[in-house]
Amino acid sequence: MGPELHYQLIINRVAELQREATSHRRAREAQAAKKAKQRSGERSARASFGKLRAS
């Protein structure tokens, strides 16, 4: 394999890995946002029940 062909293969592989990393990062960010949304909903429910009991 010539050095130019090898270099092109490396460039293509790096591009693939970067796209894959971007995809995984987006998935982790979406999952974290979903968990944060659920947690804020839980806090709101707790706050509401606390207010009802105190009344």
PDBQT receptor file of N, H, CA, C and O in Angstrom, charges set to zero:
ATOM      1  N   MET A   1       0.863  -1.162   0.000  1.00  0.00    +0.000 N 
ATOM      2  CA  MET A   1       0.000   0.000   0.000  1.00  0.00    +0.000 C 
ATOM      3  C   MET A   1       0.916   1.234   0.000  1.00  0.00    +0.000 C 
ATOM      4  O   MET A   1       1.832   1.358   0.813  1.00  0.00    +0.000 OA
ATOM      5  N   GLY A   2       0.638   2.111  -0.918  1.00  0.00    +0.000 N 
ATOM      6  H   GLY A   2      -0.106   2.010  -1.579  1.00  0.00    +0.000 HD
ATOM      7  CA  GLY A   2       1.433   3.329  -1.022  1.00  0.00    +0.000 C 
ATOM      8  C   GLY A   2       1.137   4.282   0.104  1.00  0.00    +0.000 C 
ATOM      9  O   GLY A   2       0.063   4.227   0.703  1.00  0.00    +0.000 OA
ATOM     10  N   PRO A   3       2.080   5.160   0.402  1.00  0.00    +0.000 N 
ATOM     11  CA  PRO A   3       1.871   6.093   1.514  1.00  0.00    +0.000 C 
ATOM     12  C   PRO A   3       0.688   7.037   1.298  1.00  0.00    +0.000 C 
ATOM     13  O   PRO A   3       0.017   7.419   2.257  1.00  0.00    +0.000 OA
ATOM     14  N   GLU A   4       0.433   7.413   0.052  1.00  0.00    +0.000 N 
ATOM     15  H   GLU A   4       0.979   7.103  -0.727  1.00  0.00    +0.000 HD
ATOM     16  CA  GLU A   4      -0.697   8.316  -0.202  1.00  0.00    +0.000 C 
ATOM     17  C   GLU A   4      -2.028   7.613   0.055  1.00  0.00    +0.000 C 
ATOM     18  O   GLU A   4      -2.949   8.197   0.626  1.00  0.00    +0.000 OA
ATOM     19  N   LEU A   5      -2.118   6.362  -0.369  1.00  0.00    +0.000 N 
ATOM     20  H   LEU A   5      -1.369   5.888  -0.833  1.00  0.00    +0.000 HD
ATOM     21  CA  LEU A   5      -3.335   5.596  -0.128  1.00  0.00    +0.000 C 
ATOM     22  C   LEU A   5      -3.541   5.367   1.371  1.00  0.00    +0.000 C 
ATOM     23  O   LEU A   5      -4.658   5.481   1.876  1.00  0.00    +0.000 OA
ATOM     24  N   HIS A   6      -2.477   5.051   2.058  1.00  0.00    +0.000 N 
ATOM     25  H   HIS A   6      -1.569   4.959   1.648  1.00  0.00    +0.000 HD
ATOM     26  CA  HIS A   6      -2.550   4.845   3.508  1.00  0.00    +0.000 C 
ATOM     27  C   HIS A   6      -3.000   6.130   4.200  1.00  0.00    +0.000 C 
ATOM     28  O   HIS A   6      -3.826   6.091   5.112  1.00  0.00    +0.000 OA
ATOM     29  N   TYR A   7      -2.463   7.251   3.774  1.00  0.00    +0.000 N 
ATOM     30  H   TYR A   7      -1.791   7.283   3.033  1.00  0.00    +0.000 HD
ATOM     31  CA  TYR A   7      -2.838   8.548   4.345  1.00  0.00    +0.000 C 
ATOM     32  C   TYR A   7      -4.328   8.822   4.132  1.00  0.00    +0.000 C 
ATOM     33  O   TYR A   7      -5.007   9.298   5.042  1.00  0.00    +0.000 OA
ATOM     34  N   GLN A   8      -4.838   8.523   2.933  1.00  0.00    +0.000 N 
ATOM     35  H   GLN A   8      -4.286   8.137   2.193  1.00  0.00    +0.000 HD
ATOM     36  CA  GLN A   8      -6.262   8.722   2.660  1.00  0.00    +0.000 C 
ATOM     37  C   GLN A   8      -7.133   7.818   3.533  1.00  0.00    +0.000 C 
ATOM     38  O   GLN A   8      -8.183   8.239   4.017  1.00  0.00    +0.000 OA
ATOM     39  N   LEU A   9      -6.692   6.580   3.731  1.00  0.00    +0.000 N 
ATOM     40  H   LEU A   9      -5.839   6.238   3.337  1.00  0.00    +0.000 HD
ATOM     41  CA  LEU A   9      -7.435   5.671   4.607  1.00  0.00    +0.000 C 
ATOM     42  C   LEU A   9      -7.493   6.218   6.035  1.00  0.00    +0.000 C 
ATOM     43  O   LEU A   9      -8.532   6.149   6.691  1.00  0.00    +0.000 OA
ATOM     44  N   ILE A  10      -6.381   6.755   6.504  1.00  0.00    +0.000 N 
ATOM     45  H   ILE A  10      -5.536   6.811   5.971  1.00  0.00    +0.000 HD
ATOM     46  CA  ILE A  10      -6.349   7.324   7.855  1.00  0.00    +0.000 C 
ATOM     47  C   ILE A  10      -7.294   8.515   7.943  1.00  0.00    +0.000 C 
ATOM     48  O   ILE A  10      -8.047   8.640   8.908  1.00  0.00    +0.000 OA
ATOM     49  N   ILE A  11      -7.258   9.391   6.940  1.00  0.00    +0.000 N 
ATOM     50  H   ILE A  11      -6.646   9.290   6.156  1.00  0.00    +0.000 HD
ATOM     51  CA  ILE A  11      -8.140  10.564   6.946  1.00  0.00    +0.000 C 
ATOM     52  C   ILE A  11      -9.606  10.130   6.974  1.00  0.00    +0.000 C 
ATOM     53  O   ILE A  11     -10.408  10.692   7.719  1.00  0.00    +0.000 OA
ATOM     54  N   ASN A  12      -9.953   9.129   6.160  1.00  0.00    +0.000 N 
ATOM     55  H   ASN A  12      -9.302   8.672   5.554  1.00  0.00    +0.000 HD
ATOM     56  CA  ASN A  12     -11.340   8.644   6.130  1.00  0.00    +0.000 C 
ATOM     57  C   ASN A  12     -11.745   8.035   7.467  1.00  0.00    +0.000 C 
ATOM     58  O   ASN A  12     -12.863   8.250   7.936  1.00  0.00    +0.000 OA
ATOM     59  N   ARG A  13     -10.853   7.288   8.073  1.00  0.00    +0.000 N 
ATOM     60  H   ARG A  13      -9.944   7.114   7.692  1.00  0.00    +0.000 HD
ATOM     61  CA  ARG A  13     -11.167   6.652   9.364  1.00  0.00    +0.000 C 
ATOM     62  C   ARG A  13     -11.344   7.700  10.458  1.00  0.00    +0.000 C 
ATOM     63  O   ARG A  13     -12.238   7.586  11.297  1.00  0.00    +0.000 OA
ATOM     64  N   VAL A  14     -10.497   8.712  10.446  1.00  0.00    +0.000 N 
ATOM     65  H   VAL A  14      -9.771   8.805   9.765  1.00  0.00    +0.000 HD
ATOM     66  CA  VAL A  14     -10.621   9.787  11.433  1.00  0.00    +0.000 C 
ATOM     67  C   VAL A  14     -11.965  10.487  11.273  1.00  0.00    +0.000 C 
ATOM     68  O   VAL A  14     -12.625  10.793  12.266  1.00  0.00    +0.000 OA
ATOM     69  N   ALA A  15     -12.374  10.741  10.041  1.00  0.00    +0.000 N 
ATOM     70  H   ALA A  15     -11.838  10.493   9.235  1.00  0.00    +0.000 HD
ATOM     71  CA  ALA A  15     -13.670  11.386   9.797  1.00  0.00    +0.000 C 
ATOM     72  C   ALA A  15     -14.816  10.507  10.311  1.00  0.00    +0.000 C 
ATOM     73  O   ALA A  15     -15.766  11.016  10.907  1.00  0.00    +0.000 OA
ATOM     74  N   GLU A  16     -14.730   9.195  10.084  1.00  0.00    +0.000 N 
ATOM     75  H   GLU A  16     -13.959   8.782   9.600  1.00  0.00    +0.000 HD
ATOM     76  CA  GLU A  16     -15.760   8.279  10.583  1.00  0.00    +0.000 C 
ATOM     77  C   GLU A  16     -15.822   8.307  12.106  1.00  0.00    +0.000 C 
ATOM     78  O   GLU A  16     -16.905   8.363  12.690  1.00  0.00    +0.000 OA
ATOM     79  N   LEU A  17     -14.662   8.266  12.741  1.00  0.00    +0.000 N 
ATOM     80  H   LEU A  17     -13.783   8.220  12.267  1.00  0.00    +0.000 HD
ATOM     81  CA  LEU A  17     -14.627   8.279  14.206  1.00  0.00    +0.000 C 
ATOM     82  C   LEU A  17     -15.172   9.586  14.768  1.00  0.00    +0.000 C 
ATOM     83  O   LEU A  17     -15.844   9.584  15.799  1.00  0.00    +0.000 OA
ATOM     84  N   GLN A  18     -14.891  10.694  14.104  1.00  0.00    +0.000 N 
ATOM     85  H   GLN A  18     -14.345  10.696  13.266  1.00  0.00    +0.000 HD
ATOM     86  CA  GLN A  18     -15.412  11.979  14.574  1.00  0.00    +0.000 C 
ATOM     87  C   GLN A  18     -16.928  12.031  14.445  1.00  0.00    +0.000 C 
ATOM     88  O   GLN A  18     -17.606  12.542  15.336  1.00  0.00    +0.000 OA
ATOM     89  N   ARG A  19     -17.467  11.509  13.346  1.00  0.00    +0.000 N 
ATOM     90  H   ARG A  19     -16.916  11.094  12.622  1.00  0.00    +0.000 HD
ATOM     91  CA  ARG A  19     -18.937  11.474  13.196  1.00  0.00    +0.000 C 
ATOM     92  C   ARG A  19     -19.563  10.587  14.267  1.00  0.00    +0.000 C 
ATOM     93  O   ARG A  19     -20.601  10.928  14.834  1.00  0.00    +0.000 OA
ATOM     94  N   GLU A  20     -18.933   9.456  14.539  1.00  0.00    +0.000 N 
ATOM     95  H   GLU A  20     -18.090   9.179  14.078  1.00  0.00    +0.000 HD
ATOM     96  CA  GLU A  20     -19.449   8.541  15.558  1.00  0.00    +0.000 C 
ATOM     97  C   GLU A  20     -19.398   9.194  16.944  1.00  0.00    +0.000 C 
ATOM     98  O   GLU A  20     -20.340   9.070  17.728  1.00  0.00    +0.000 OA
ATOM     99  N   ALA A  21     -18.309   9.882  17.237  1.00  0.00    +0.000 N 
ATOM    100  H   ALA A  21     -17.545   9.983  16.601  1.00  0.00    +0.000 HD
ATOM    101  CA  ALA A  21     -18.185  10.560  18.531  1.00  0.00    +0.000 C 
ATOM    102  C   ALA A  21     -19.244  11.646  18.671  1.00  0.00    +0.000 C 
ATOM    103  O   ALA A  21     -19.812  11.830  19.748  1.00  0.00    +0.000 OA
ATOM    104  N   THR A  22     -19.505  12.353  17.602  1.00  0.00    +0.000 N 
ATOM    105  H   THR A  22     -19.044  12.204  16.727  1.00  0.00    +0.000 HD
ATOM    106  CA  THR A  22     -20.539  13.396  17.635  1.00  0.00    +0.000 C 
ATOM    107  C   THR A  22     -21.906  12.779  17.909  1.00  0.00    +0.000 C 
ATOM    108  O   THR A  22     -22.696  13.315  18.687  1.00  0.00    +0.000 OA
ATOM    109  N   SER A  23     -22.172  11.665  17.274  1.00  0.00    +0.000 N 
ATOM    110  H   SER A  23     -21.531  11.229  16.642  1.00  0.00    +0.000 HD
ATOM    111  CA  SER A  23     -23.449  10.977  17.481  1.00  0.00    +0.000 C 
ATOM    112  C   SER A  23     -23.600  10.524  18.929  1.00  0.00    +0.000 C 
ATOM    113  O   SER A  23     -24.660  10.698  19.530  1.00  0.00    +0.000 OA
ATOM    114  N   HIS A  24     -22.547   9.947  19.485  1.00  0.00    +0.000 N 
ATOM    115  H   HIS A  24     -21.686   9.805  18.996  1.00  0.00    +0.000 HD
ATOM    116  CA  HIS A  24     -22.601   9.493  20.875  1.00  0.00    +0.000 C 
ATOM    117  C   HIS A  24     -22.755  10.670  21.835  1.00  0.00    +0.000 C 
ATOM    118  O   HIS A  24     -23.490  10.577  22.818  1.00  0.00    +0.000 OA
ATOM    119  N   ARG A  25     -22.066  11.773  21.555  1.00  0.00    +0.000 N 
ATOM    120  H   ARG A  25     -21.468  11.849  20.756  1.00  0.00    +0.000 HD
ATOM    121  CA  ARG A  25     -22.167  12.942  22.417  1.00  0.00    +0.000 C 
ATOM    122  C   ARG A  25     -23.590  13.484  22.414  1.00  0.00    +0.000 C 
ATOM    123  O   ARG A  25     -24.129  13.842  23.462  1.00  0.00    +0.000 OA
ATOM    124  N   ARG A  26     -24.197  13.543  21.225  1.00  0.00    +0.000 N 
ATOM    125  H   ARG A  26     -23.759  13.252  20.374  1.00  0.00    +0.000 HD
ATOM    126  CA  ARG A  26     -25.582  14.025  21.140  1.00  0.00    +0.000 C 
ATOM    127  C   ARG A  26     -26.534  13.115  21.895  1.00  0.00    +0.000 C 
ATOM    128  O   ARG A  26     -27.462  13.584  22.553  1.00  0.00    +0.000 OA
ATOM    129  N   ALA A  27     -26.303  11.819  21.798  1.00  0.00    +0.000 N 
ATOM    130  H   ALA A  27     -25.548  11.438  21.264  1.00  0.00    +0.000 HD
ATOM    131  CA  ALA A  27     -27.156  10.868  22.510  1.00  0.00    +0.000 C 
ATOM    132  C   ALA A  27     -27.016  11.044  24.019  1.00  0.00    +0.000 C 
ATOM    133  O   ALA A  27     -28.013  11.017  24.741  1.00  0.00    +0.000 OA
ATOM    134  N   ARG A  28     -25.780  11.224  24.503  1.00  0.00    +0.000 N 
ATOM    135  H   ARG A  28     -24.970  11.246  23.917  1.00  0.00    +0.000 HD
ATOM    136  CA  ARG A  28     -25.573  11.440  25.943  1.00  0.00    +0.000 C 
ATOM    137  C   ARG A  28     -26.205  12.751  26.397  1.00  0.00    +0.000 C 
ATOM    138  O   ARG A  28     -26.795  12.811  27.476  1.00  0.00    +0.000 OA
ATOM    139  N   GLU A  29     -26.086  13.803  25.583  1.00  0.00    +0.000 N 
ATOM    140  H   GLU A  29     -25.607  13.754  24.707  1.00  0.00    +0.000 HD
ATOM    141  CA  GLU A  29     -26.694  15.084  25.942  1.00  0.00    +0.000 C 
ATOM    142  C   GLU A  29     -28.209  14.971  25.999  1.00  0.00    +0.000 C 
ATOM    143  O   GLU A  29     -28.841  15.528  26.897  1.00  0.00    +0.000 OA
ATOM    144  N   ALA A  30     -28.793  14.256  25.051  1.00  0.00    +0.000 N 
ATOM    145  H   ALA A  30     -28.280  13.804  24.322  1.00  0.00    +0.000 HD
ATOM    146  CA  ALA A  30     -30.253  14.076  25.048  1.00  0.00    +0.000 C 
ATOM    147  C   ALA A  30     -30.694  13.287  26.267  1.00  0.00    +0.000 C 
ATOM    148  O   ALA A  30     -31.712  13.599  26.885  1.00  0.00    +0.000 OA
ATOM    149  N   GLN A  31     -29.922  12.262  26.612  1.00  0.00    +0.000 N 
ATOM    150  H   GLN A  31     -29.095  12.008  26.110  1.00  0.00    +0.000 HD
ATOM    151  CA  GLN A  31     -30.267  11.453  27.780  1.00  0.00    +0.000 C 
ATOM    152  C   GLN A  31     -30.150  12.291  29.054  1.00  0.00    +0.000 C 
ATOM    153  O   GLN A  31     -30.997  12.186  29.941  1.00  0.00    +0.000 OA
ATOM    154  N   ALA A  32     -29.125  13.107  29.149  1.00  0.00    +0.000 N 
ATOM    155  H   ALA A  32     -28.437  13.192  28.428  1.00  0.00    +0.000 HD
ATOM    156  CA  ALA A  32     -28.952  13.956  30.327  1.00  0.00    +0.000 C 
ATOM    157  C   ALA A  32     -30.080  14.976  30.419  1.00  0.00    +0.000 C 
ATOM    158  O   ALA A  32     -30.579  15.250  31.511  1.00  0.00    +0.000 OA
ATOM    159  N   ALA A  33     -30.486  15.537  29.287  1.00  0.00    +0.000 N 
ATOM    160  H   ALA A  33     -30.081  15.314  28.400  1.00  0.00    +0.000 HD
ATOM    161  CA  ALA A  33     -31.592  16.502  29.291  1.00  0.00    +0.000 C 
ATOM    162  C   ALA A  33     -32.891  15.825  29.719  1.00  0.00    +0.000 C 
ATOM    163  O   ALA A  33     -33.687  16.406  30.456  1.00  0.00    +0.000 OA
ATOM    164  N   LYS A  34     -33.097  14.613  29.260  1.00  0.00    +0.000 N 
ATOM    165  H   LYS A  34     -32.451  14.141  28.662  1.00  0.00    +0.000 HD
ATOM    166  CA  LYS A  34     -34.312  13.866  29.635  1.00  0.00    +0.000 C 
ATOM    167  C   LYS A  34     -34.327  13.603  31.141  1.00  0.00    +0.000 C 
ATOM    168  O   LYS A  34     -35.361  13.757  31.790  1.00  0.00    +0.000 OA
ATOM    169  N   LYS A  35     -33.181  13.207  31.694  1.00  0.00    +0.000 N 
ATOM    170  H   LYS A  35     -32.341  13.082  31.167  1.00  0.00    +0.000 HD
ATOM    171  CA  LYS A  35     -33.104  12.955  33.134  1.00  0.00    +0.000 C 
ATOM    172  C   LYS A  35     -33.321  14.238  33.919  1.00  0.00    +0.000 C 
ATOM    173  O   LYS A  35     -34.005  14.234  34.943  1.00  0.00    +0.000 OA
ATOM    174  N   ALA A  36     -32.741  15.337  33.444  1.00  0.00    +0.000 N 
ATOM    175  H   ALA A  36     -32.186  15.340  32.612  1.00  0.00    +0.000 HD
ATOM    176  CA  ALA A  36     -32.908  16.619  34.135  1.00  0.00    +0.000 C 
ATOM    177  C   ALA A  36     -34.377  17.041  34.130  1.00  0.00    +0.000 C 
ATOM    178  O   ALA A  36     -34.883  17.566  35.122  1.00  0.00    +0.000 OA
ATOM    179  N   LYS A  37     -35.052  16.809  33.011  1.00  0.00    +0.000 N 
ATOM    180  H   LYS A  37     -34.641  16.382  32.205  1.00  0.00    +0.000 HD
ATOM    181  CA  LYS A  37     -36.472  17.159  32.914  1.00  0.00    +0.000 C 
ATOM    182  C   LYS A  37     -37.291  16.312  33.886  1.00  0.00    +0.000 C 
ATOM    183  O   LYS A  37     -38.199  16.820  34.544  1.00  0.00    +0.000 OA
ATOM    184  N   GLN A  38     -36.972  15.022  33.975  1.00  0.00    +0.000 N 
ATOM    185  H   GLN A  38     -36.235  14.609  33.440  1.00  0.00    +0.000 HD
ATOM    186  CA  GLN A  38     -37.690  14.150  34.892  1.00  0.00    +0.000 C 
ATOM    187  C   GLN A  38     -37.451  14.581  36.332  1.00  0.00    +0.000 C 
ATOM    188  O   GLN A  38     -38.376  14.596  37.144  1.00  0.00    +0.000 OA
ATOM    189  N   ARG A  39     -36.221  14.929  36.642  1.00  0.00    +0.000 N 
ATOM    190  H   ARG A  39     -35.469  14.918  35.982  1.00  0.00    +0.000 HD
ATOM    191  CA  ARG A  39     -35.897  15.345  38.011  1.00  0.00    +0.000 C 
ATOM    192  C   ARG A  39     -36.620  16.627  38.382  1.00  0.00    +0.000 C 
ATOM    193  O   ARG A  39     -37.102  16.768  39.506  1.00  0.00    +0.000 OA
ATOM    194  N   SER A  40     -36.699  17.572  37.436  1.00  0.00    +0.000 N 
ATOM    195  H   SER A  40     -36.308  17.458  36.523  1.00  0.00    +0.000 HD
ATOM    196  CA  SER A  40     -37.396  18.813  37.754  1.00  0.00    +0.000 C 
ATOM    197  C   SER A  40     -38.876  18.538  37.963  1.00  0.00    +0.000 C 
ATOM    198  O   SER A  40     -39.511  19.192  38.790  1.00  0.00    +0.000 OA
ATOM    199  N   GLY A  41     -39.434  17.586  37.232  1.00  0.00    +0.000 N 
ATOM    200  H   GLY A  41     -38.918  17.055  36.561  1.00  0.00    +0.000 HD
ATOM    201  CA  GLY A  41     -40.834  17.202  37.425  1.00  0.00    +0.000 C 
ATOM    202  C   GLY A  41     -41.045  16.564  38.779  1.00  0.00    +0.000 C 
ATOM    203  O   GLY A  41     -42.072  16.790  39.419  1.00  0.00    +0.000 OA
ATOM    204  N   GLU A  42     -40.079  15.763  39.228  1.00  0.00    +0.000 N 
ATOM    205  H   GLU A  42     -39.244  15.579  38.708  1.00  0.00    +0.000 HD
ATOM    206  CA  GLU A  42     -40.178  15.131  40.541  1.00  0.00    +0.000 C 
ATOM    207  C   GLU A  42     -40.118  16.187  41.641  1.00  0.00    +0.000 C 
ATOM    208  O   GLU A  42     -40.855  16.116  42.625  1.00  0.00    +0.000 OA
ATOM    209  N   ARG A  43     -39.251  17.143  41.468  1.00  0.00    +0.000 N 
ATOM    210  H   ARG A  43     -38.652  17.200  40.669  1.00  0.00    +0.000 HD
ATOM    211  CA  ARG A  43     -39.142  18.208  42.475  1.00  0.00    +0.000 C 
ATOM    212  C   ARG A  43     -40.430  19.000  42.559  1.00  0.00    +0.000 C 
ATOM    213  O   ARG A  43     -40.879  19.353  43.649  1.00  0.00    +0.000 OA
ATOM    214  N   SER A  44     -41.029  19.281  41.401  1.00  0.00    +0.000 N 
ATOM    215  H   SER A  44     -40.664  18.994  40.515  1.00  0.00    +0.000 HD
ATOM    216  CA  SER A  44     -42.275  20.035  41.396  1.00  0.00    +0.000 C 
ATOM    217  C   SER A  44     -43.373  19.255  42.112  1.00  0.00    +0.000 C 
ATOM    218  O   SER A  44     -44.152  19.829  42.872  1.00  0.00    +0.000 OA
ATOM    219  N   ALA A  45     -43.432  17.960  41.871  1.00  0.00    +0.000 N 
ATOM    220  H   ALA A  45     -42.798  17.494  41.253  1.00  0.00    +0.000 HD
ATOM    221  CA  ALA A  45     -44.450  17.143  42.523  1.00  0.00    +0.000 C 
ATOM    222  C   ALA A  45     -44.219  17.120  44.027  1.00  0.00    +0.000 C 
ATOM    223  O   ALA A  45     -45.163  17.233  44.809  1.00  0.00    +0.000 OA
ATOM    224  N   ARG A  46     -42.963  16.974  44.428  1.00  0.00    +0.000 N 
ATOM    225  H   ARG A  46     -42.196  16.883  43.793  1.00  0.00    +0.000 HD
ATOM    226  CA  ARG A  46     -42.666  16.969  45.862  1.00  0.00    +0.000 C 
ATOM    227  C   ARG A  46     -43.049  18.296  46.499  1.00  0.00    +0.000 C 
ATOM    228  O   ARG A  46     -43.624  18.336  47.587  1.00  0.00    +0.000 OA
ATOM    229  N   ALA A  47     -42.720  19.381  45.803  1.00  0.00    +0.000 N 
ATOM    230  H   ALA A  47     -42.253  19.348  44.919  1.00  0.00    +0.000 HD
ATOM    231  CA  ALA A  47     -43.043  20.701  46.337  1.00  0.00    +0.000 C 
ATOM    232  C   ALA A  47     -44.561  20.860  46.475  1.00  0.00    +0.000 C 
ATOM    233  O   ALA A  47     -45.040  21.424  47.458  1.00  0.00    +0.000 OA
ATOM    234  N   SER A  48     -45.303  20.371  45.505  1.00  0.00    +0.000 N 
ATOM    235  H   SER A  48     -44.914  19.913  44.706  1.00  0.00    +0.000 HD
ATOM    236  CA  SER A  48     -46.761  20.478  45.551  1.00  0.00    +0.000 C 
ATOM    237  C   SER A  48     -47.327  19.685  46.716  1.00  0.00    +0.000 C 
ATOM    238  O   SER A  48     -48.199  20.179  47.432  1.00  0.00    +0.000 OA
ATOM    239  N   PHE A  49     -46.847  18.462  46.919  1.00  0.00    +0.000 N 
ATOM    240  H   PHE A  49     -46.139  18.061  46.338  1.00  0.00    +0.000 HD
ATOM    241  CA  PHE A  49     -47.346  17.654  48.017  1.00  0.00    +0.000 C 
ATOM    242  C   PHE A  49     -46.960  18.258  49.363  1.00  0.00    +0.000 C 
ATOM    243  O   PHE A  49     -47.721  18.183  50.327  1.00  0.00    +0.000 OA
ATOM    244  N   GLY A  50     -45.789  18.848  49.421  1.00  0.00    +0.000 N 
ATOM    245  H   GLY A  50     -45.170  18.909  48.638  1.00  0.00    +0.000 HD
ATOM    246  CA  GLY A  50     -45.360  19.490  50.657  1.00  0.00    +0.000 C 
ATOM    247  C   GLY A  50     -46.269  20.652  51.006  1.00  0.00    +0.000 C 
ATOM    248  O   GLY A  50     -46.595  20.863  52.174  1.00  0.00    +0.000 OA
ATOM    249  N   LYS A  51     -46.674  21.399  50.007  1.00  0.00    +0.000 N 
ATOM    250  H   LYS A  51     -46.408  21.228  49.058  1.00  0.00    +0.000 HD
ATOM    251  CA  LYS A  51     -47.557  22.528  50.237  1.00  0.00    +0.000 C 
ATOM    252  C   LYS A  51     -48.943  22.052  50.686  1.00  0.00    +0.000 C 
ATOM    253  O   LYS A  51     -49.582  22.691  51.522  1.00  0.00    +0.000 OA
ATOM    254  N   LEU A  52     -49.396  20.940  50.133  1.00  0.00    +0.000 N 
ATOM    255  H   LEU A  52     -48.876  20.422  49.454  1.00  0.00    +0.000 HD
ATOM    256  CA  LEU A  52     -50.701  20.432  50.518  1.00  0.00    +0.000 C 
ATOM    257  C   LEU A  52     -50.696  19.947  51.965  1.00  0.00    +0.000 C 
ATOM    258  O   LEU A  52     -51.649  20.177  52.710  1.00  0.00    +0.000 OA
ATOM    259  N   ARG A  53     -49.624  19.282  52.351  1.00  0.00    +0.000 N 
ATOM    260  H   ARG A  53     -48.850  19.095  51.747  1.00  0.00    +0.000 HD
ATOM    261  CA  ARG A  53     -49.555  18.768  53.725  1.00  0.00    +0.000 C 
ATOM    262  C   ARG A  53     -49.437  19.891  54.738  1.00  0.00    +0.000 C 
ATOM    263  O   ARG A  53     -49.983  19.793  55.837  1.00  0.00    +0.000 OA
ATOM    264  N   ALA A  54     -48.727  20.960  54.383  1.00  0.00    +0.000 N 
ATOM    265  H   ALA A  54     -48.284  21.039  53.490  1.00  0.00    +0.000 HD
ATOM    266  CA  ALA A  54     -48.518  22.050  55.316  1.00  0.00    +0.000 C 
ATOM    267  C   ALA A  54     -49.800  22.849  55.531  1.00  0.00    +0.000 C 
ATOM    268  O   ALA A  54     -49.960  23.504  56.562  1.00  0.00    +0.000 OA
ATOM    269  N   SER A  55     -50.706  22.798  54.569  1.00  0.00    +0.000 N 
ATOM    270  H   SER A  55     -50.576  22.266  53.732  1.00  0.00    +0.000 HD
ATOM    271  CA  SER A  55     -51.925  23.584  54.675  1.00  0.00    +0.000 C 
ATOM    272  C   SER A  55     -52.892  23.079  55.686  1.00  0.00    +0.000 C 
ATOM    273  O   SER A  55     -53.960  23.664  55.864  1.00  0.00    +0.000 OA
TER     274      SER A  55
